[in-house]
């Protein structure tokens, strides 16, 4: 599963605050995710998380901002 920093993940299981979307803060053996609804952060093993991901939302590559 291709998950990158700053991706927003839709999880199958809702957080106890009711939130379903998590932002990826760190990738590796363990992922650090932040609940977009309440701001709670968790560390979760990659294998466990991949089973729980429903969908990945990735912001389109941000256009280069041309400062003049
Ligand atoms: Zn939450």
PDB file of the backbone (N, CA, C, O) and the ligand in Angstrom, with CONECT records:
HET     ZN  A 101       1
ATOM      1  N   UNK A   1       0.851  -1.198   0.000  1.00  0.00           N
ATOM      2  CA  UNK A   1       0.000   0.000   0.000  1.00  0.00           C
ATOM      3  C   UNK A   1       0.882   1.241   0.000  1.00  0.00           C
ATOM      4  O   UNK A   1       1.830   1.359   0.776  1.00  0.00           O
ATOM      5  N   UNK A   2       0.544   2.146  -0.880  1.00  0.00           N
ATOM      6  CA  UNK A   2       1.379   3.340  -1.041  1.00  0.00           C
ATOM      7  C   UNK A   2       0.829   4.486  -0.205  1.00  0.00           C
ATOM      8  O   UNK A   2      -0.094   5.188  -0.617  1.00  0.00           O
ATOM      9  N   UNK A   3       1.402   4.660   0.956  1.00  0.00           N
ATOM     10  CA  UNK A   3       0.952   5.729   1.844  1.00  0.00           C
ATOM     11  C   UNK A   3       2.123   6.671   2.087  1.00  0.00           C
ATOM     12  O   UNK A   3       3.227   6.246   2.424  1.00  0.00           O
ATOM     13  N   UNK A   4       1.862   7.924   1.912  1.00  0.00           N
ATOM     14  CA  UNK A   4       2.937   8.909   2.050  1.00  0.00           C
ATOM     15  C   UNK A   4       2.616   9.939   3.110  1.00  0.00           C
ATOM     16  O   UNK A   4       1.487  10.052   3.588  1.00  0.00           O
ATOM     17  N   UNK A   5       3.633  10.675   3.456  1.00  0.00           N
ATOM     18  CA  UNK A   5       3.460  11.766   4.398  1.00  0.00           C
ATOM     19  C   UNK A   5       2.391  12.723   3.900  1.00  0.00           C
ATOM     20  O   UNK A   5       2.288  12.989   2.703  1.00  0.00           O
ATOM     21  N   UNK A   6       1.612  13.228   4.812  1.00  0.00           N
ATOM     22  CA  UNK A   6       0.582  14.232   4.518  1.00  0.00           C
ATOM     23  C   UNK A   6      -0.643  13.674   3.815  1.00  0.00           C
ATOM     24  O   UNK A   6      -1.572  14.422   3.509  1.00  0.00           O
ATOM     25  N   UNK A   7      -0.662  12.362   3.553  1.00  0.00           N
ATOM     26  CA  UNK A   7      -1.883  11.775   3.013  1.00  0.00           C
ATOM     27  C   UNK A   7      -2.968  11.833   4.081  1.00  0.00           C
ATOM     28  O   UNK A   7      -2.683  11.836   5.279  1.00  0.00           O
ATOM     29  N   UNK A   8      -4.198  11.880   3.633  1.00  0.00           N
ATOM     30  CA  UNK A   8      -5.334  11.792   4.545  1.00  0.00           C
ATOM     31  C   UNK A   8      -5.958  10.420   4.337  1.00  0.00           C
ATOM     32  O   UNK A   8      -6.301  10.050   3.214  1.00  0.00           O
ATOM     33  N   UNK A   9      -6.102   9.672   5.418  1.00  0.00           N
ATOM     34  CA  UNK A   9      -6.618   8.311   5.327  1.00  0.00           C
ATOM     35  C   UNK A   9      -8.037   8.219   5.869  1.00  0.00           C
ATOM     36  O   UNK A   9      -8.352   8.737   6.941  1.00  0.00           O
ATOM     37  N   UNK A  10      -8.875   7.552   5.106  1.00  0.00           N
ATOM     38  CA  UNK A  10     -10.211   7.180   5.573  1.00  0.00           C
ATOM     39  C   UNK A  10     -10.080   5.823   6.224  1.00  0.00           C
ATOM     40  O   UNK A  10      -9.650   4.874   5.568  1.00  0.00           O
ATOM     41  N   UNK A  11     -10.433   5.697   7.483  1.00  0.00           N
ATOM     42  CA  UNK A  11     -10.321   4.419   8.153  1.00  0.00           C
ATOM     43  C   UNK A  11     -11.684   3.737   8.233  1.00  0.00           C
ATOM     44  O   UNK A  11     -12.728   4.389   8.276  1.00  0.00           O
ATOM     45  N   UNK A  12     -11.640   2.398   8.252  1.00  0.00           N
ATOM     46  CA  UNK A  12     -12.881   1.629   8.358  1.00  0.00           C
ATOM     47  C   UNK A  12     -13.485   1.800   9.748  1.00  0.00           C
ATOM     48  O   UNK A  12     -14.701   1.863   9.924  1.00  0.00           O
ATOM     49  N   UNK A  13     -12.591   1.872  10.718  1.00  0.00           N
ATOM     50  CA  UNK A  13     -13.032   2.007  12.092  1.00  0.00           C
ATOM     51  C   UNK A  13     -13.008   3.476  12.479  1.00  0.00           C
ATOM     52  O   UNK A  13     -12.029   4.172  12.210  1.00  0.00           O
ATOM     53  N   UNK A  14     -14.051   3.946  13.095  1.00  0.00           N
ATOM     54  CA  UNK A  14     -14.053   5.348  13.493  1.00  0.00           C
ATOM     55  C   UNK A  14     -13.332   5.518  14.827  1.00  0.00           C
ATOM     56  O   UNK A  14     -13.334   4.626  15.675  1.00  0.00           O
ATOM     57  N   UNK A  15     -12.727   6.664  14.985  1.00  0.00           N
ATOM     58  CA  UNK A  15     -12.106   7.006  16.260  1.00  0.00           C
ATOM     59  C   UNK A  15     -13.234   7.230  17.262  1.00  0.00           C
ATOM     60  O   UNK A  15     -14.375   7.468  16.864  1.00  0.00           O
ATOM     61  N   UNK A  16     -12.934   7.157  18.537  1.00  0.00           N
ATOM     62  CA  UNK A  16     -14.019   7.310  19.508  1.00  0.00           C
ATOM     63  C   UNK A  16     -14.612   8.721  19.530  1.00  0.00           C
ATOM     64  O   UNK A  16     -15.663   8.945  20.131  1.00  0.00           O
ATOM     65  N   UNK A  17     -13.938   9.670  18.873  1.00  0.00           N
ATOM     66  CA  UNK A  17     -14.509  11.015  18.773  1.00  0.00           C
ATOM     67  C   UNK A  17     -15.479  11.091  17.609  1.00  0.00           C
ATOM     68  O   UNK A  17     -16.146  12.110  17.427  1.00  0.00           O
ATOM     69  N   UNK A  18     -15.568  10.028  16.813  1.00  0.00           N
ATOM     70  CA  UNK A  18     -16.463  10.023  15.668  1.00  0.00           C
ATOM     71  C   UNK A  18     -15.739  10.310  14.363  1.00  0.00           C
ATOM     72  O   UNK A  18     -16.326  10.215  13.285  1.00  0.00           O
ATOM     73  N   UNK A  19     -14.453  10.663  14.463  1.00  0.00           N
ATOM     74  CA  UNK A  19     -13.687  10.984  13.261  1.00  0.00           C
ATOM     75  C   UNK A  19     -13.284   9.741  12.493  1.00  0.00           C
ATOM     76  O   UNK A  19     -13.031   8.687  13.076  1.00  0.00           O
ATOM     77  N   UNK A  20     -13.227   9.876  11.179  1.00  0.00           N
ATOM     78  CA  UNK A  20     -12.824   8.759  10.342  1.00  0.00           C
ATOM     79  C   UNK A  20     -11.597   9.074   9.503  1.00  0.00           C
ATOM     80  O   UNK A  20     -11.043   8.189   8.850  1.00  0.00           O
ATOM     81  N   UNK A  21     -11.176  10.318   9.516  1.00  0.00           N
ATOM     82  CA  UNK A  21     -10.034  10.678   8.682  1.00  0.00           C
ATOM     83  C   UNK A  21      -8.820  11.013   9.548  1.00  0.00           C
ATOM     84  O   UNK A  21      -8.919  11.678  10.579  1.00  0.00           O
ATOM     85  N   UNK A  22      -7.675  10.524   9.081  1.00  0.00           N
ATOM     86  CA  UNK A  22      -6.425  10.683   9.808  1.00  0.00           C
ATOM     87  C   UNK A  22      -5.360  11.211   8.875  1.00  0.00           C
ATOM     88  O   UNK A  22      -5.286  10.813   7.713  1.00  0.00           O
ATOM     89  N   UNK A  23      -4.557  12.085   9.372  1.00  0.00           N
ATOM     90  CA  UNK A  23      -3.463  12.615   8.577  1.00  0.00           C
ATOM     91  C   UNK A  23      -2.175  11.883   8.923  1.00  0.00           C
ATOM     92  O   UNK A  23      -1.894  11.622  10.093  1.00  0.00           O
ATOM     93  N   UNK A  24      -1.397  11.556   7.903  1.00  0.00           N
ATOM     94  CA  UNK A  24      -0.143  10.835   8.107  1.00  0.00           C
ATOM     95  C   UNK A  24       0.964  11.818   8.479  1.00  0.00           C
ATOM     96  O   UNK A  24       1.308  12.709   7.703  1.00  0.00           O
ATOM     97  N   UNK A  25       1.512  11.640   9.679  1.00  0.00           N
ATOM     98  CA  UNK A  25       2.576  12.518  10.150  1.00  0.00           C
ATOM     99  C   UNK A  25       3.940  11.878  10.017  1.00  0.00           C
ATOM    100  O   UNK A  25       4.955  12.569   9.920  1.00  0.00           O
ATOM    101  N   UNK A  26       3.961  10.545  10.013  1.00  0.00           N
ATOM    102  CA  UNK A  26       5.235   9.835   9.923  1.00  0.00           C
ATOM    103  C   UNK A  26       4.993   8.461   9.329  1.00  0.00           C
ATOM    104  O   UNK A  26       4.009   7.802   9.664  1.00  0.00           O
ATOM    105  N   UNK A  27       5.881   8.025   8.450  1.00  0.00           N
ATOM    106  CA  UNK A  27       5.764   6.693   7.882  1.00  0.00           C
ATOM    107  C   UNK A  27       6.992   5.874   8.230  1.00  0.00           C
ATOM    108  O   UNK A  27       8.047   6.422   8.551  1.00  0.00           O
ATOM    109  N   UNK A  28       6.849   4.563   8.165  1.00  0.00           N
ATOM    110  CA  UNK A  28       7.953   3.673   8.514  1.00  0.00           C
ATOM    111  C   UNK A  28       7.374   2.359   8.993  1.00  0.00           C
ATOM    112  O   UNK A  28       6.290   1.977   8.551  1.00  0.00           O
ATOM    113  N   UNK A  29       8.050   1.661   9.873  1.00  0.00           N
ATOM    114  CA  UNK A  29       7.519   0.434  10.457  1.00  0.00           C
ATOM    115  C   UNK A  29       6.242   0.754  11.206  1.00  0.00           C
ATOM    116  O   UNK A  29       5.261   0.012  11.155  1.00  0.00           O
ATOM    117  N   UNK A  30       6.282   1.873  11.900  1.00  0.00           N
ATOM    118  CA  UNK A  30       5.093   2.372  12.582  1.00  0.00           C
ATOM    119  C   UNK A  30       4.698   3.677  11.921  1.00  0.00           C
ATOM    120  O   UNK A  30       5.550   4.447  11.477  1.00  0.00           O
ATOM    121  N   UNK A  31       3.425   3.913  11.862  1.00  0.00           N
ATOM    122  CA  UNK A  31       2.926   5.163  11.323  1.00  0.00           C
ATOM    123  C   UNK A  31       2.463   6.041  12.462  1.00  0.00           C
ATOM    124  O   UNK A  31       1.932   5.554  13.460  1.00  0.00           O
ATOM    125  N   UNK A  32       2.663   7.326  12.312  1.00  0.00           N
ATOM    126  CA  UNK A  32       2.063   8.261  13.256  1.00  0.00           C
ATOM    127  C   UNK A  32       0.944   8.973  12.522  1.00  0.00           C
ATOM    128  O   UNK A  32       1.143   9.562  11.460  1.00  0.00           O
ATOM    129  N   UNK A  33      -0.225   8.905  13.109  1.00  0.00           N
ATOM    130  CA  UNK A  33      -1.406   9.496  12.494  1.00  0.00           C
ATOM    131  C   UNK A  33      -2.055  10.482  13.441  1.00  0.00           C
ATOM    132  O   UNK A  33      -2.005  10.318  14.660  1.00  0.00           O
ATOM    133  N   UNK A  34      -2.662  11.505  12.871  1.00  0.00           N
ATOM    134  CA  UNK A  34      -3.404  12.455  13.690  1.00  0.00           C
ATOM    135  C   UNK A  34      -4.852  12.476  13.244  1.00  0.00           C
ATOM    136  O   UNK A  34      -5.159  12.650  12.065  1.00  0.00           O
ATOM    137  N   UNK A  35      -5.730  12.296  14.211  1.00  0.00           N
ATOM    138  CA  UNK A  35      -7.165  12.341  13.936  1.00  0.00           C
ATOM    139  C   UNK A  35      -7.515  13.773  13.506  1.00  0.00           C
ATOM    140  O   UNK A  35      -7.247  14.739  14.221  1.00  0.00           O
ATOM    141  N   UNK A  36      -8.115  13.875  12.328  1.00  0.00           N
ATOM    142  CA  UNK A  36      -8.437  15.198  11.794  1.00  0.00           C
ATOM    143  C   UNK A  36      -9.583  15.851  12.553  1.00  0.00           C
ATOM    144  O   UNK A  36      -9.786  17.062  12.467  1.00  0.00           O
ATOM    145  N   UNK A  37     -10.317  15.052  13.285  1.00  0.00           N
ATOM    146  CA  UNK A  37     -11.482  15.591  13.989  1.00  0.00           C
ATOM    147  C   UNK A  37     -11.126  16.146  15.368  1.00  0.00           C
ATOM    148  O   UNK A  37     -11.534  17.252  15.722  1.00  0.00           O
ATOM    149  N   UNK A  38     -10.361  15.367  16.145  1.00  0.00           N
ATOM    150  CA  UNK A  38     -10.076  15.806  17.513  1.00  0.00           C
ATOM    151  C   UNK A  38      -8.606  16.143  17.734  1.00  0.00           C
ATOM    152  O   UNK A  38      -8.246  16.699  18.772  1.00  0.00           O
ATOM    153  N   UNK A  39      -7.749  15.808  16.755  1.00  0.00           N
ATOM    154  CA  UNK A  39      -6.339  16.162  16.892  1.00  0.00           C
ATOM    155  C   UNK A  39      -5.509  15.160  17.664  1.00  0.00           C
ATOM    156  O   UNK A  39      -4.314  15.376  17.866  1.00  0.00           O
ATOM    157  N   UNK A  40      -6.119  14.066  18.102  1.00  0.00           N
ATOM    158  CA  UNK A  40      -5.399  13.031  18.841  1.00  0.00           C
ATOM    159  C   UNK A  40      -4.377  12.346  17.926  1.00  0.00           C
ATOM    160  O   UNK A  40      -4.668  12.062  16.764  1.00  0.00           O
ATOM    161  N   UNK A  41      -3.182  12.084  18.459  1.00  0.00           N
ATOM    162  CA  UNK A  41      -2.156  11.412  17.661  1.00  0.00           C
ATOM    163  C   UNK A  41      -1.934  10.004  18.162  1.00  0.00           C
ATOM    164  O   UNK A  41      -1.957   9.749  19.366  1.00  0.00           O
ATOM    165  N   UNK A  42      -1.716   9.080  17.217  1.00  0.00           N
ATOM    166  CA  UNK A  42      -1.442   7.700  17.586  1.00  0.00           C
ATOM    167  C   UNK A  42      -0.267   7.176  16.780  1.00  0.00           C
ATOM    168  O   UNK A  42       0.012   7.644  15.676  1.00  0.00           O
ATOM    169  N   UNK A  43       0.428   6.175  17.367  1.00  0.00           N
ATOM    170  CA  UNK A  43       1.421   5.398  16.636  1.00  0.00           C
ATOM    171  C   UNK A  43       0.768   4.044  16.397  1.00  0.00           C
ATOM    172  O   UNK A  43       0.186   3.456  17.309  1.00  0.00           O
ATOM    173  N   UNK A  44       0.866   3.563  15.185  1.00  0.00           N
ATOM    174  CA  UNK A  44       0.217   2.295  14.869  1.00  0.00           C
ATOM    175  C   UNK A  44       1.103   1.516  13.899  1.00  0.00           C
ATOM    176  O   UNK A  44       1.627   2.088  12.943  1.00  0.00           O
ATOM    177  N   UNK A  45       1.276   0.202  14.142  1.00  0.00           N
ATOM    178  CA  UNK A  45       2.111  -0.598  13.240  1.00  0.00           C
ATOM    179  C   UNK A  45       1.532  -0.604  11.830  1.00  0.00           C
ATOM    180  O   UNK A  45       0.316  -0.637  11.642  1.00  0.00           O
ATOM    181  N   UNK A  46       2.414  -0.573  10.857  1.00  0.00           N
ATOM    182  CA  UNK A  46       1.988  -0.493   9.465  1.00  0.00           C
ATOM    183  C   UNK A  46       0.994  -1.593   9.085  1.00  0.00           C
ATOM    184  O   UNK A  46      -0.038  -1.304   8.479  1.00  0.00           O
ATOM    185  N   UNK A  47       1.285  -2.829   9.426  1.00  0.00           N
ATOM    186  CA  UNK A  47       0.414  -3.931   9.020  1.00  0.00           C
ATOM    187  C   UNK A  47      -0.990  -3.764   9.570  1.00  0.00           C
ATOM    188  O   UNK A  47      -1.977  -4.052   8.892  1.00  0.00           O
ATOM    189  N   UNK A  48      -1.065  -3.301  10.793  1.00  0.00           N
ATOM    190  CA  UNK A  48      -2.360  -3.135  11.432  1.00  0.00           C
ATOM    191  C   UNK A  48      -3.135  -2.011  10.748  1.00  0.00           C
ATOM    192  O   UNK A  48      -4.342  -2.108  10.525  1.00  0.00           O
ATOM    193  N   UNK A  49      -2.415  -0.953  10.424  1.00  0.00           N
ATOM    194  CA  UNK A  49      -3.063   0.195   9.818  1.00  0.00           C
ATOM    195  C   UNK A  49      -3.554  -0.107   8.413  1.00  0.00           C
ATOM    196  O   UNK A  49      -4.640   0.326   8.025  1.00  0.00           O
ATOM    197  N   UNK A  50      -2.755  -0.853   7.641  1.00  0.00           N
ATOM    198  CA  UNK A  50      -3.149  -1.122   6.257  1.00  0.00           C
ATOM    199  C   UNK A  50      -4.460  -1.883   6.177  1.00  0.00           C
ATOM    200  O   UNK A  50      -5.226  -1.716   5.228  1.00  0.00           O
ATOM    201  N   UNK A  51      -4.714  -2.712   7.165  1.00  0.00           N
ATOM    202  CA  UNK A  51      -5.972  -3.461   7.178  1.00  0.00           C
ATOM    203  C   UNK A  51      -7.157  -2.553   7.436  1.00  0.00           C
ATOM    204  O   UNK A  51      -8.301  -2.875   7.114  1.00  0.00           O
ATOM    205  N   UNK A  52      -6.858  -1.433   8.012  1.00  0.00           N
ATOM    206  CA  UNK A  52      -7.915  -0.533   8.468  1.00  0.00           C
ATOM    207  C   UNK A  52      -8.197   0.628   7.509  1.00  0.00           C
ATOM    208  O   UNK A  52      -9.161   1.373   7.685  1.00  0.00           O
ATOM    209  N   UNK A  53      -7.353   0.763   6.509  1.00  0.00           N
ATOM    210  CA  UNK A  53      -7.519   1.898   5.591  1.00  0.00           C
ATOM    211  C   UNK A  53      -8.590   1.596   4.554  1.00  0.00           C
ATOM    212  O   UNK A  53      -8.573   0.546   3.912  1.00  0.00           O
ATOM    213  N   UNK A  54      -9.507   2.516   4.401  1.00  0.00           N
ATOM    214  CA  UNK A  54     -10.531   2.349   3.382  1.00  0.00           C
ATOM    215  C   UNK A  54     -10.123   3.091   2.100  1.00  0.00           C
ATOM    216  O   UNK A  54     -10.337   2.616   0.984  1.00  0.00           O
ATOM    217  N   UNK A  55      -9.543   4.244   2.303  1.00  0.00           N
ATOM    218  CA  UNK A  55      -9.252   5.080   1.141  1.00  0.00           C
ATOM    219  C   UNK A  55      -8.160   6.087   1.476  1.00  0.00           C
ATOM    220  O   UNK A  55      -8.044   6.554   2.609  1.00  0.00           O
ATOM    221  N   UNK A  56      -7.376   6.405   0.474  1.00  0.00           N
ATOM    222  CA  UNK A  56      -6.324   7.401   0.662  1.00  0.00           C
ATOM    223  C   UNK A  56      -6.674   8.647  -0.142  1.00  0.00           C
ATOM    224  O   UNK A  56      -6.955   8.579  -1.339  1.00  0.00           O
ATOM    225  N   UNK A  57      -6.649   9.769   0.535  1.00  0.00           N
ATOM    226  CA  UNK A  57      -6.858  11.037  -0.162  1.00  0.00           C
ATOM    227  C   UNK A  57      -5.514  11.731  -0.242  1.00  0.00           C
ATOM    228  O   UNK A  57      -4.869  11.985   0.776  1.00  0.00           O
ATOM    229  N   UNK A  58      -5.109  12.029  -1.434  1.00  0.00           N
ATOM    230  CA  UNK A  58      -3.841  12.725  -1.564  1.00  0.00           C
ATOM    231  C   UNK A  58      -4.077  14.062  -2.235  1.00  0.00           C
ATOM    232  O   UNK A  58      -4.693  14.146  -3.297  1.00  0.00           O
ATOM    233  N   UNK A  59      -3.582  15.091  -1.602  1.00  0.00           N
ATOM    234  CA  UNK A  59      -3.699  16.411  -2.228  1.00  0.00           C
ATOM    235  C   UNK A  59      -2.900  16.376  -3.519  1.00  0.00           C
ATOM    236  O   UNK A  59      -1.788  15.848  -3.559  1.00  0.00           O
ATOM    237  N   UNK A  60      -3.463  16.934  -4.558  1.00  0.00           N
ATOM    238  CA  UNK A  60      -2.725  17.012  -5.812  1.00  0.00           C
ATOM    239  C   UNK A  60      -1.444  17.802  -5.569  1.00  0.00           C
ATOM    240  O   UNK A  60      -1.402  18.693  -4.721  1.00  0.00           O
ATOM    241  N   UNK A  61      -0.428  17.473  -6.304  1.00  0.00           N
ATOM    242  CA  UNK A  61       0.842  18.175  -6.138  1.00  0.00           C
ATOM    243  C   UNK A  61       0.607  19.679  -6.137  1.00  0.00           C
ATOM    244  O   UNK A  61       0.065  20.242  -7.088  1.00  0.00           O
ATOM    245  N   UNK A  62       1.013  20.294  -5.084  1.00  0.00           N
ATOM    246  CA  UNK A  62       0.786  21.723  -4.961  1.00  0.00           C
ATOM    247  C   UNK A  62       1.531  22.470  -6.049  1.00  0.00           C
ATOM    248  O   UNK A  62       2.722  22.244  -6.260  1.00  0.00           O
ATOM    249  N   UNK A  63       0.845  23.346  -6.729  1.00  0.00           N
ATOM    250  CA  UNK A  63       1.553  24.115  -7.771  1.00  0.00           C
ATOM    251  C   UNK A  63       2.626  24.984  -7.140  1.00  0.00           C
ATOM    252  O   UNK A  63       2.445  25.541  -6.057  1.00  0.00           O
ATOM    253  N   UNK A  64       3.710  25.084  -7.820  1.00  0.00           N
ATOM    254  CA  UNK A  64       4.786  25.939  -7.316  1.00  0.00           C
ATOM    255  C   UNK A  64       4.262  27.350  -7.187  1.00  0.00           C
ATOM    256  O   UNK A  64       3.714  27.911  -8.136  1.00  0.00           O
ATOM    257  N   UNK A  65       4.430  27.913  -6.029  1.00  0.00           N
ATOM    258  CA  UNK A  65       3.974  29.295  -5.870  1.00  0.00           C
ATOM    259  C   UNK A  65       5.096  30.216  -6.321  1.00  0.00           C
ATOM    260  O   UNK A  65       6.199  30.218  -5.774  1.00  0.00           O
ATOM    261  N   UNK A  66       4.772  30.986  -7.325  1.00  0.00           N
ATOM    262  CA  UNK A  66       5.774  31.909  -7.860  1.00  0.00           C
ATOM    263  C   UNK A  66       5.706  33.222  -7.119  1.00  0.00           C
ATOM    264  O   UNK A  66       4.781  34.015  -7.296  1.00  0.00           O
ATOM    265  N   UNK A  67       6.695  33.431  -6.297  1.00  0.00           N
ATOM    266  CA  UNK A  67       6.745  34.700  -5.561  1.00  0.00           C
ATOM    267  C   UNK A  67       7.532  35.710  -6.374  1.00  0.00           C
ATOM    268  O   UNK A  67       8.641  35.436  -6.833  1.00  0.00           O
ATOM    269  N   UNK A  68       6.948  36.864  -6.540  1.00  0.00           N
ATOM    270  CA  UNK A  68       7.659  37.887  -7.313  1.00  0.00           C
ATOM    271  C   UNK A  68       7.988  39.086  -6.450  1.00  0.00           C
ATOM    272  O   UNK A  68       8.586  40.047  -6.931  1.00  0.00           O
TER     273      UNK A  68
HETATM  274 ZN    ZN A 101     -10.508  11.658  17.091  1.00  0.00          ZN
END
